Each structure stands twice: as C-alpha cells, then as structure tokens.
C-alpha cells in the first residue's frame, strides 16, 4: 500500500518551508493513480492546504488581513441571518 502526502508534493511545488498539516490518501492495490490523485486533491481542498499556501506565498499587510477577516464575518452574518 502506497501513500500520497501533501508535504512532498506541495512544499516542493510552492517553495514553502515547514508545511504544518499533512494530508494522506492510502492507495490500495487495485486503485489507479488517477483515482488516488482525485481523492488526494479533494482531501487537500477540504483541509484548506491550497488556500493556505496561496495566502502565504506573498506577504500580506496587517490591514489587508483585517479587511479580509471583517469581510468573512459579514458573509457569515448574512448566511446566518438567512
């Protein structure tokens, strides 16, 4: 049984050092590489690893971080109110 993990794939691709979370997909004997890769991509999207890597790719000013968090709060309040 082989395992795909996020550290070896995305740390080398994005140049990140010290990727915190680790997502793994176990590949069975009869699983094809394409299905395992699809499961892996779905898993890392659910874990938020890609979004975190994009966010950390460049420095983000504290004012931009604050505005992004406030916008997320507004969206959450709108969804909660409906």
Backbone bond lengths (Angstrom), bond angles and torsions (degrees), N, CA, C in turn:
res aa  C-N    CA-C-N  psi(-1)  N-CA   C-N-CA  omega(-1)  CA-C   N-CA-C  phi
1 X - - - 1.437 - - 1.523 108.52 -
2 X 1.320 116.13 129.75 1.462 121.60 179.60 1.525 109.34 -104.93
3 X 1.323 115.63 163.62 1.460 120.71 -178.10 1.525 109.12 -134.11
4 X 1.344 116.53 131.59 1.457 121.69 169.88 1.521 106.59 -95.43
5 X 1.323 117.57 133.83 1.459 118.71 176.45 1.512 110.68 -130.80
6 X 1.325 115.17 158.48 1.460 120.73 -172.92 1.516 113.53 -77.80
7 X 1.302 119.19 -24.21 1.453 119.70 -175.61 1.521 111.25 -66.44
8 X 1.300 117.54 -50.23 1.463 119.07 -176.23 1.517 111.65 -67.88
9 X 1.337 118.22 -33.99 1.454 120.91 -175.99 1.523 112.19 -78.63
10 X 1.324 118.40 -50.62 1.452 120.83 -171.52 1.518 113.94 -90.39
11 X 1.297 118.97 -25.89 1.460 119.61 176.64 1.523 110.04 -67.10
12 X 1.314 117.11 -39.13 1.460 119.31 179.10 1.522 111.08 -75.34
13 X 1.330 117.70 -33.13 1.454 121.19 -177.23 1.519 111.99 -72.31
14 X 1.326 117.38 -42.30 1.458 121.29 -174.66 1.518 113.43 -97.78
15 X 1.319 117.88 -10.45 1.454 120.34 -179.15 1.512 112.82 79.44
16 X 1.321 117.44 14.53 1.456 120.63 179.89 1.516 110.26 -74.22
17 X 1.309 114.33 145.68 1.460 119.44 175.36 1.512 106.94 -116.06
18 X 1.312 117.52 130.98 1.456 121.28 177.71 1.510 114.03 76.84
19 X 1.307 118.08 49.46 1.459 120.71 175.55 1.517 107.79 -63.77
20 X 1.323 116.40 128.63 1.452 120.84 -170.44 1.523 112.35 -80.10
21 X 1.311 116.84 -53.03 1.462 119.17 -173.50 1.520 111.18 -89.23
22 X 1.299 114.62 154.51 1.454 121.29 -178.43 1.521 108.46 -128.53
23 X 1.317 116.47 120.49 1.458 121.43 176.51 1.514 108.13 -110.13
24 X 1.306 115.70 132.03 1.459 120.10 -179.03 1.516 110.42 -126.25
25 X 1.316 114.80 146.90 1.463 122.12 173.15 1.516 106.53 -129.37
26 X 1.316 115.90 122.37 1.459 119.72 179.18 1.527 109.12 -84.85
27 X 1.303 115.55 132.12 1.452 121.90 -177.77 1.522 108.36 -103.93
28 X 1.323 116.13 122.70 1.453 120.65 177.89 1.514 111.63 -79.34
29 X 1.299 115.97 175.87 1.468 120.77 -178.68 1.527 112.25 -66.26
30 X 1.337 117.65 -35.04 1.464 120.87 -175.60 1.517 113.17 -96.14
31 X 1.326 118.50 -0.11 1.464 121.46 -179.95 1.518 110.61 -78.74
32 X 1.334 115.15 138.51 1.462 118.89 175.86 1.527 108.84 -84.16
33 X 1.309 115.68 162.56 1.459 120.52 -179.55 1.524 110.81 -65.38
34 X 1.330 117.36 -37.18 1.461 121.20 -178.18 1.524 111.56 -63.36
35 X 1.334 117.49 -43.89 1.464 119.59 179.77 1.531 110.63 -68.23
36 X 1.312 116.98 -37.51 1.469 120.01 178.25 1.530 110.54 -65.77
37 X 1.320 116.79 -39.37 1.459 120.57 179.00 1.526 111.07 -67.05
38 X 1.322 117.71 -38.77 1.463 121.02 176.61 1.527 110.94 -63.52
39 X 1.340 116.67 -43.60 1.465 120.04 177.78 1.527 110.69 -63.25
40 X 1.337 116.10 -39.65 1.456 121.09 179.90 1.526 111.02 -64.71
41 X 1.331 116.83 -45.83 1.464 120.28 179.24 1.518 111.28 -62.16
42 X 1.323 117.50 -40.61 1.463 121.61 177.78 1.528 110.28 -62.75
43 X 1.321 116.45 -41.21 1.464 122.00 -178.32 1.527 111.40 -65.27
44 X 1.326 117.87 -44.73 1.462 119.36 -178.37 1.523 111.46 -71.36
45 X 1.328 117.57 -28.46 1.463 119.00 174.63 1.519 110.44 -69.47
46 X 1.318 117.54 -39.66 1.458 121.03 178.20 1.530 110.90 -66.35
47 X 1.318 117.49 -36.12 1.459 121.29 -179.80 1.525 112.90 -78.27
48 X 1.333 117.29 -13.92 1.458 120.96 177.81 1.514 114.57 80.36
49 X 1.308 117.42 19.85 1.468 120.55 -177.32 1.528 111.19 -70.10
50 X 1.333 117.67 -41.40 1.462 120.15 179.64 1.514 111.56 -64.78
51 X 1.327 117.03 -43.02 1.467 120.34 179.50 1.527 110.47 -62.53
52 X 1.319 116.60 -40.34 1.471 120.37 178.87 1.524 110.90 -66.34
53 X 1.315 117.14 -40.48 1.469 120.30 179.90 1.524 110.62 -64.80
54 X 1.330 117.17 -40.55 1.467 119.91 177.95 1.527 110.68 -66.68
55 X 1.327 116.64 -39.06 1.456 120.58 -179.28 1.522 111.19 -66.59
56 X 1.312 117.66 -35.92 1.463 121.40 -177.79 1.523 113.54 -88.89
57 X 1.310 118.09 -1.46 1.464 120.71 -177.62 1.532 111.50 -64.44
58 X 1.333 117.13 -34.52 1.457 122.31 -179.70 1.515 108.70 -132.63
59 X 1.318 115.22 156.09 1.462 119.95 178.84 1.522 109.56 -66.77
60 X 1.329 115.20 138.11 1.450 121.22 178.68 1.528 107.80 -118.60
61 X 1.320 115.77 125.04 1.461 119.99 -177.74 1.529 109.91 -65.37
62 X 1.329 116.94 150.84 1.471 120.36 179.20 1.529 112.95 -57.07
63 X 1.343 117.85 -34.48 1.464 119.96 179.33 1.527 110.98 -66.74
64 X 1.324 117.30 -35.86 1.467 121.30 178.48 1.530 110.02 -69.58
65 X 1.315 116.58 -39.91 1.471 120.70 177.33 1.523 109.74 -61.91
66 X 1.332 116.31 -44.30 1.461 121.13 -179.71 1.532 111.05 -62.62
67 X 1.328 117.49 -43.63 1.461 121.22 179.61 1.529 111.06 -65.09
68 X 1.333 116.95 -39.33 1.466 120.31 179.55 1.525 110.46 -64.71
69 X 1.339 117.05 -41.91 1.459 120.37 179.43 1.527 111.51 -66.78
70 X 1.340 117.07 -39.54 1.466 119.93 178.09 1.526 111.16 -64.82
71 X 1.322 116.86 -39.60 1.465 120.27 178.04 1.530 110.58 -64.79
72 X 1.320 116.78 -38.48 1.467 120.18 177.69 1.524 110.66 -64.91
73 X 1.340 117.15 -38.95 1.464 120.58 177.26 1.522 111.05 -63.38
74 X 1.346 116.38 -41.44 1.468 119.70 178.68 1.529 111.09 -63.15
75 X 1.339 116.22 -44.13 1.480 119.67 179.01 1.524 110.63 -61.94
76 X 1.328 116.24 -41.51 1.461 120.31 -179.61 1.529 110.94 -65.33
77 X 1.336 117.26 -40.08 1.462 121.52 178.43 1.527 111.20 -64.47
78 X 1.331 116.61 -38.71 1.463 120.38 178.90 1.529 109.70 -65.93
79 X 1.323 116.99 -45.05 1.473 120.30 178.68 1.514 111.66 -63.70
80 X 1.328 116.66 -39.22 1.464 120.80 -178.76 1.519 110.83 -68.95
81 X 1.325 117.36 -34.06 1.466 121.93 -179.76 1.521 113.80 -72.59
82 X 1.311 117.50 -22.14 1.470 119.97 -177.51 1.481 112.80 -83.63
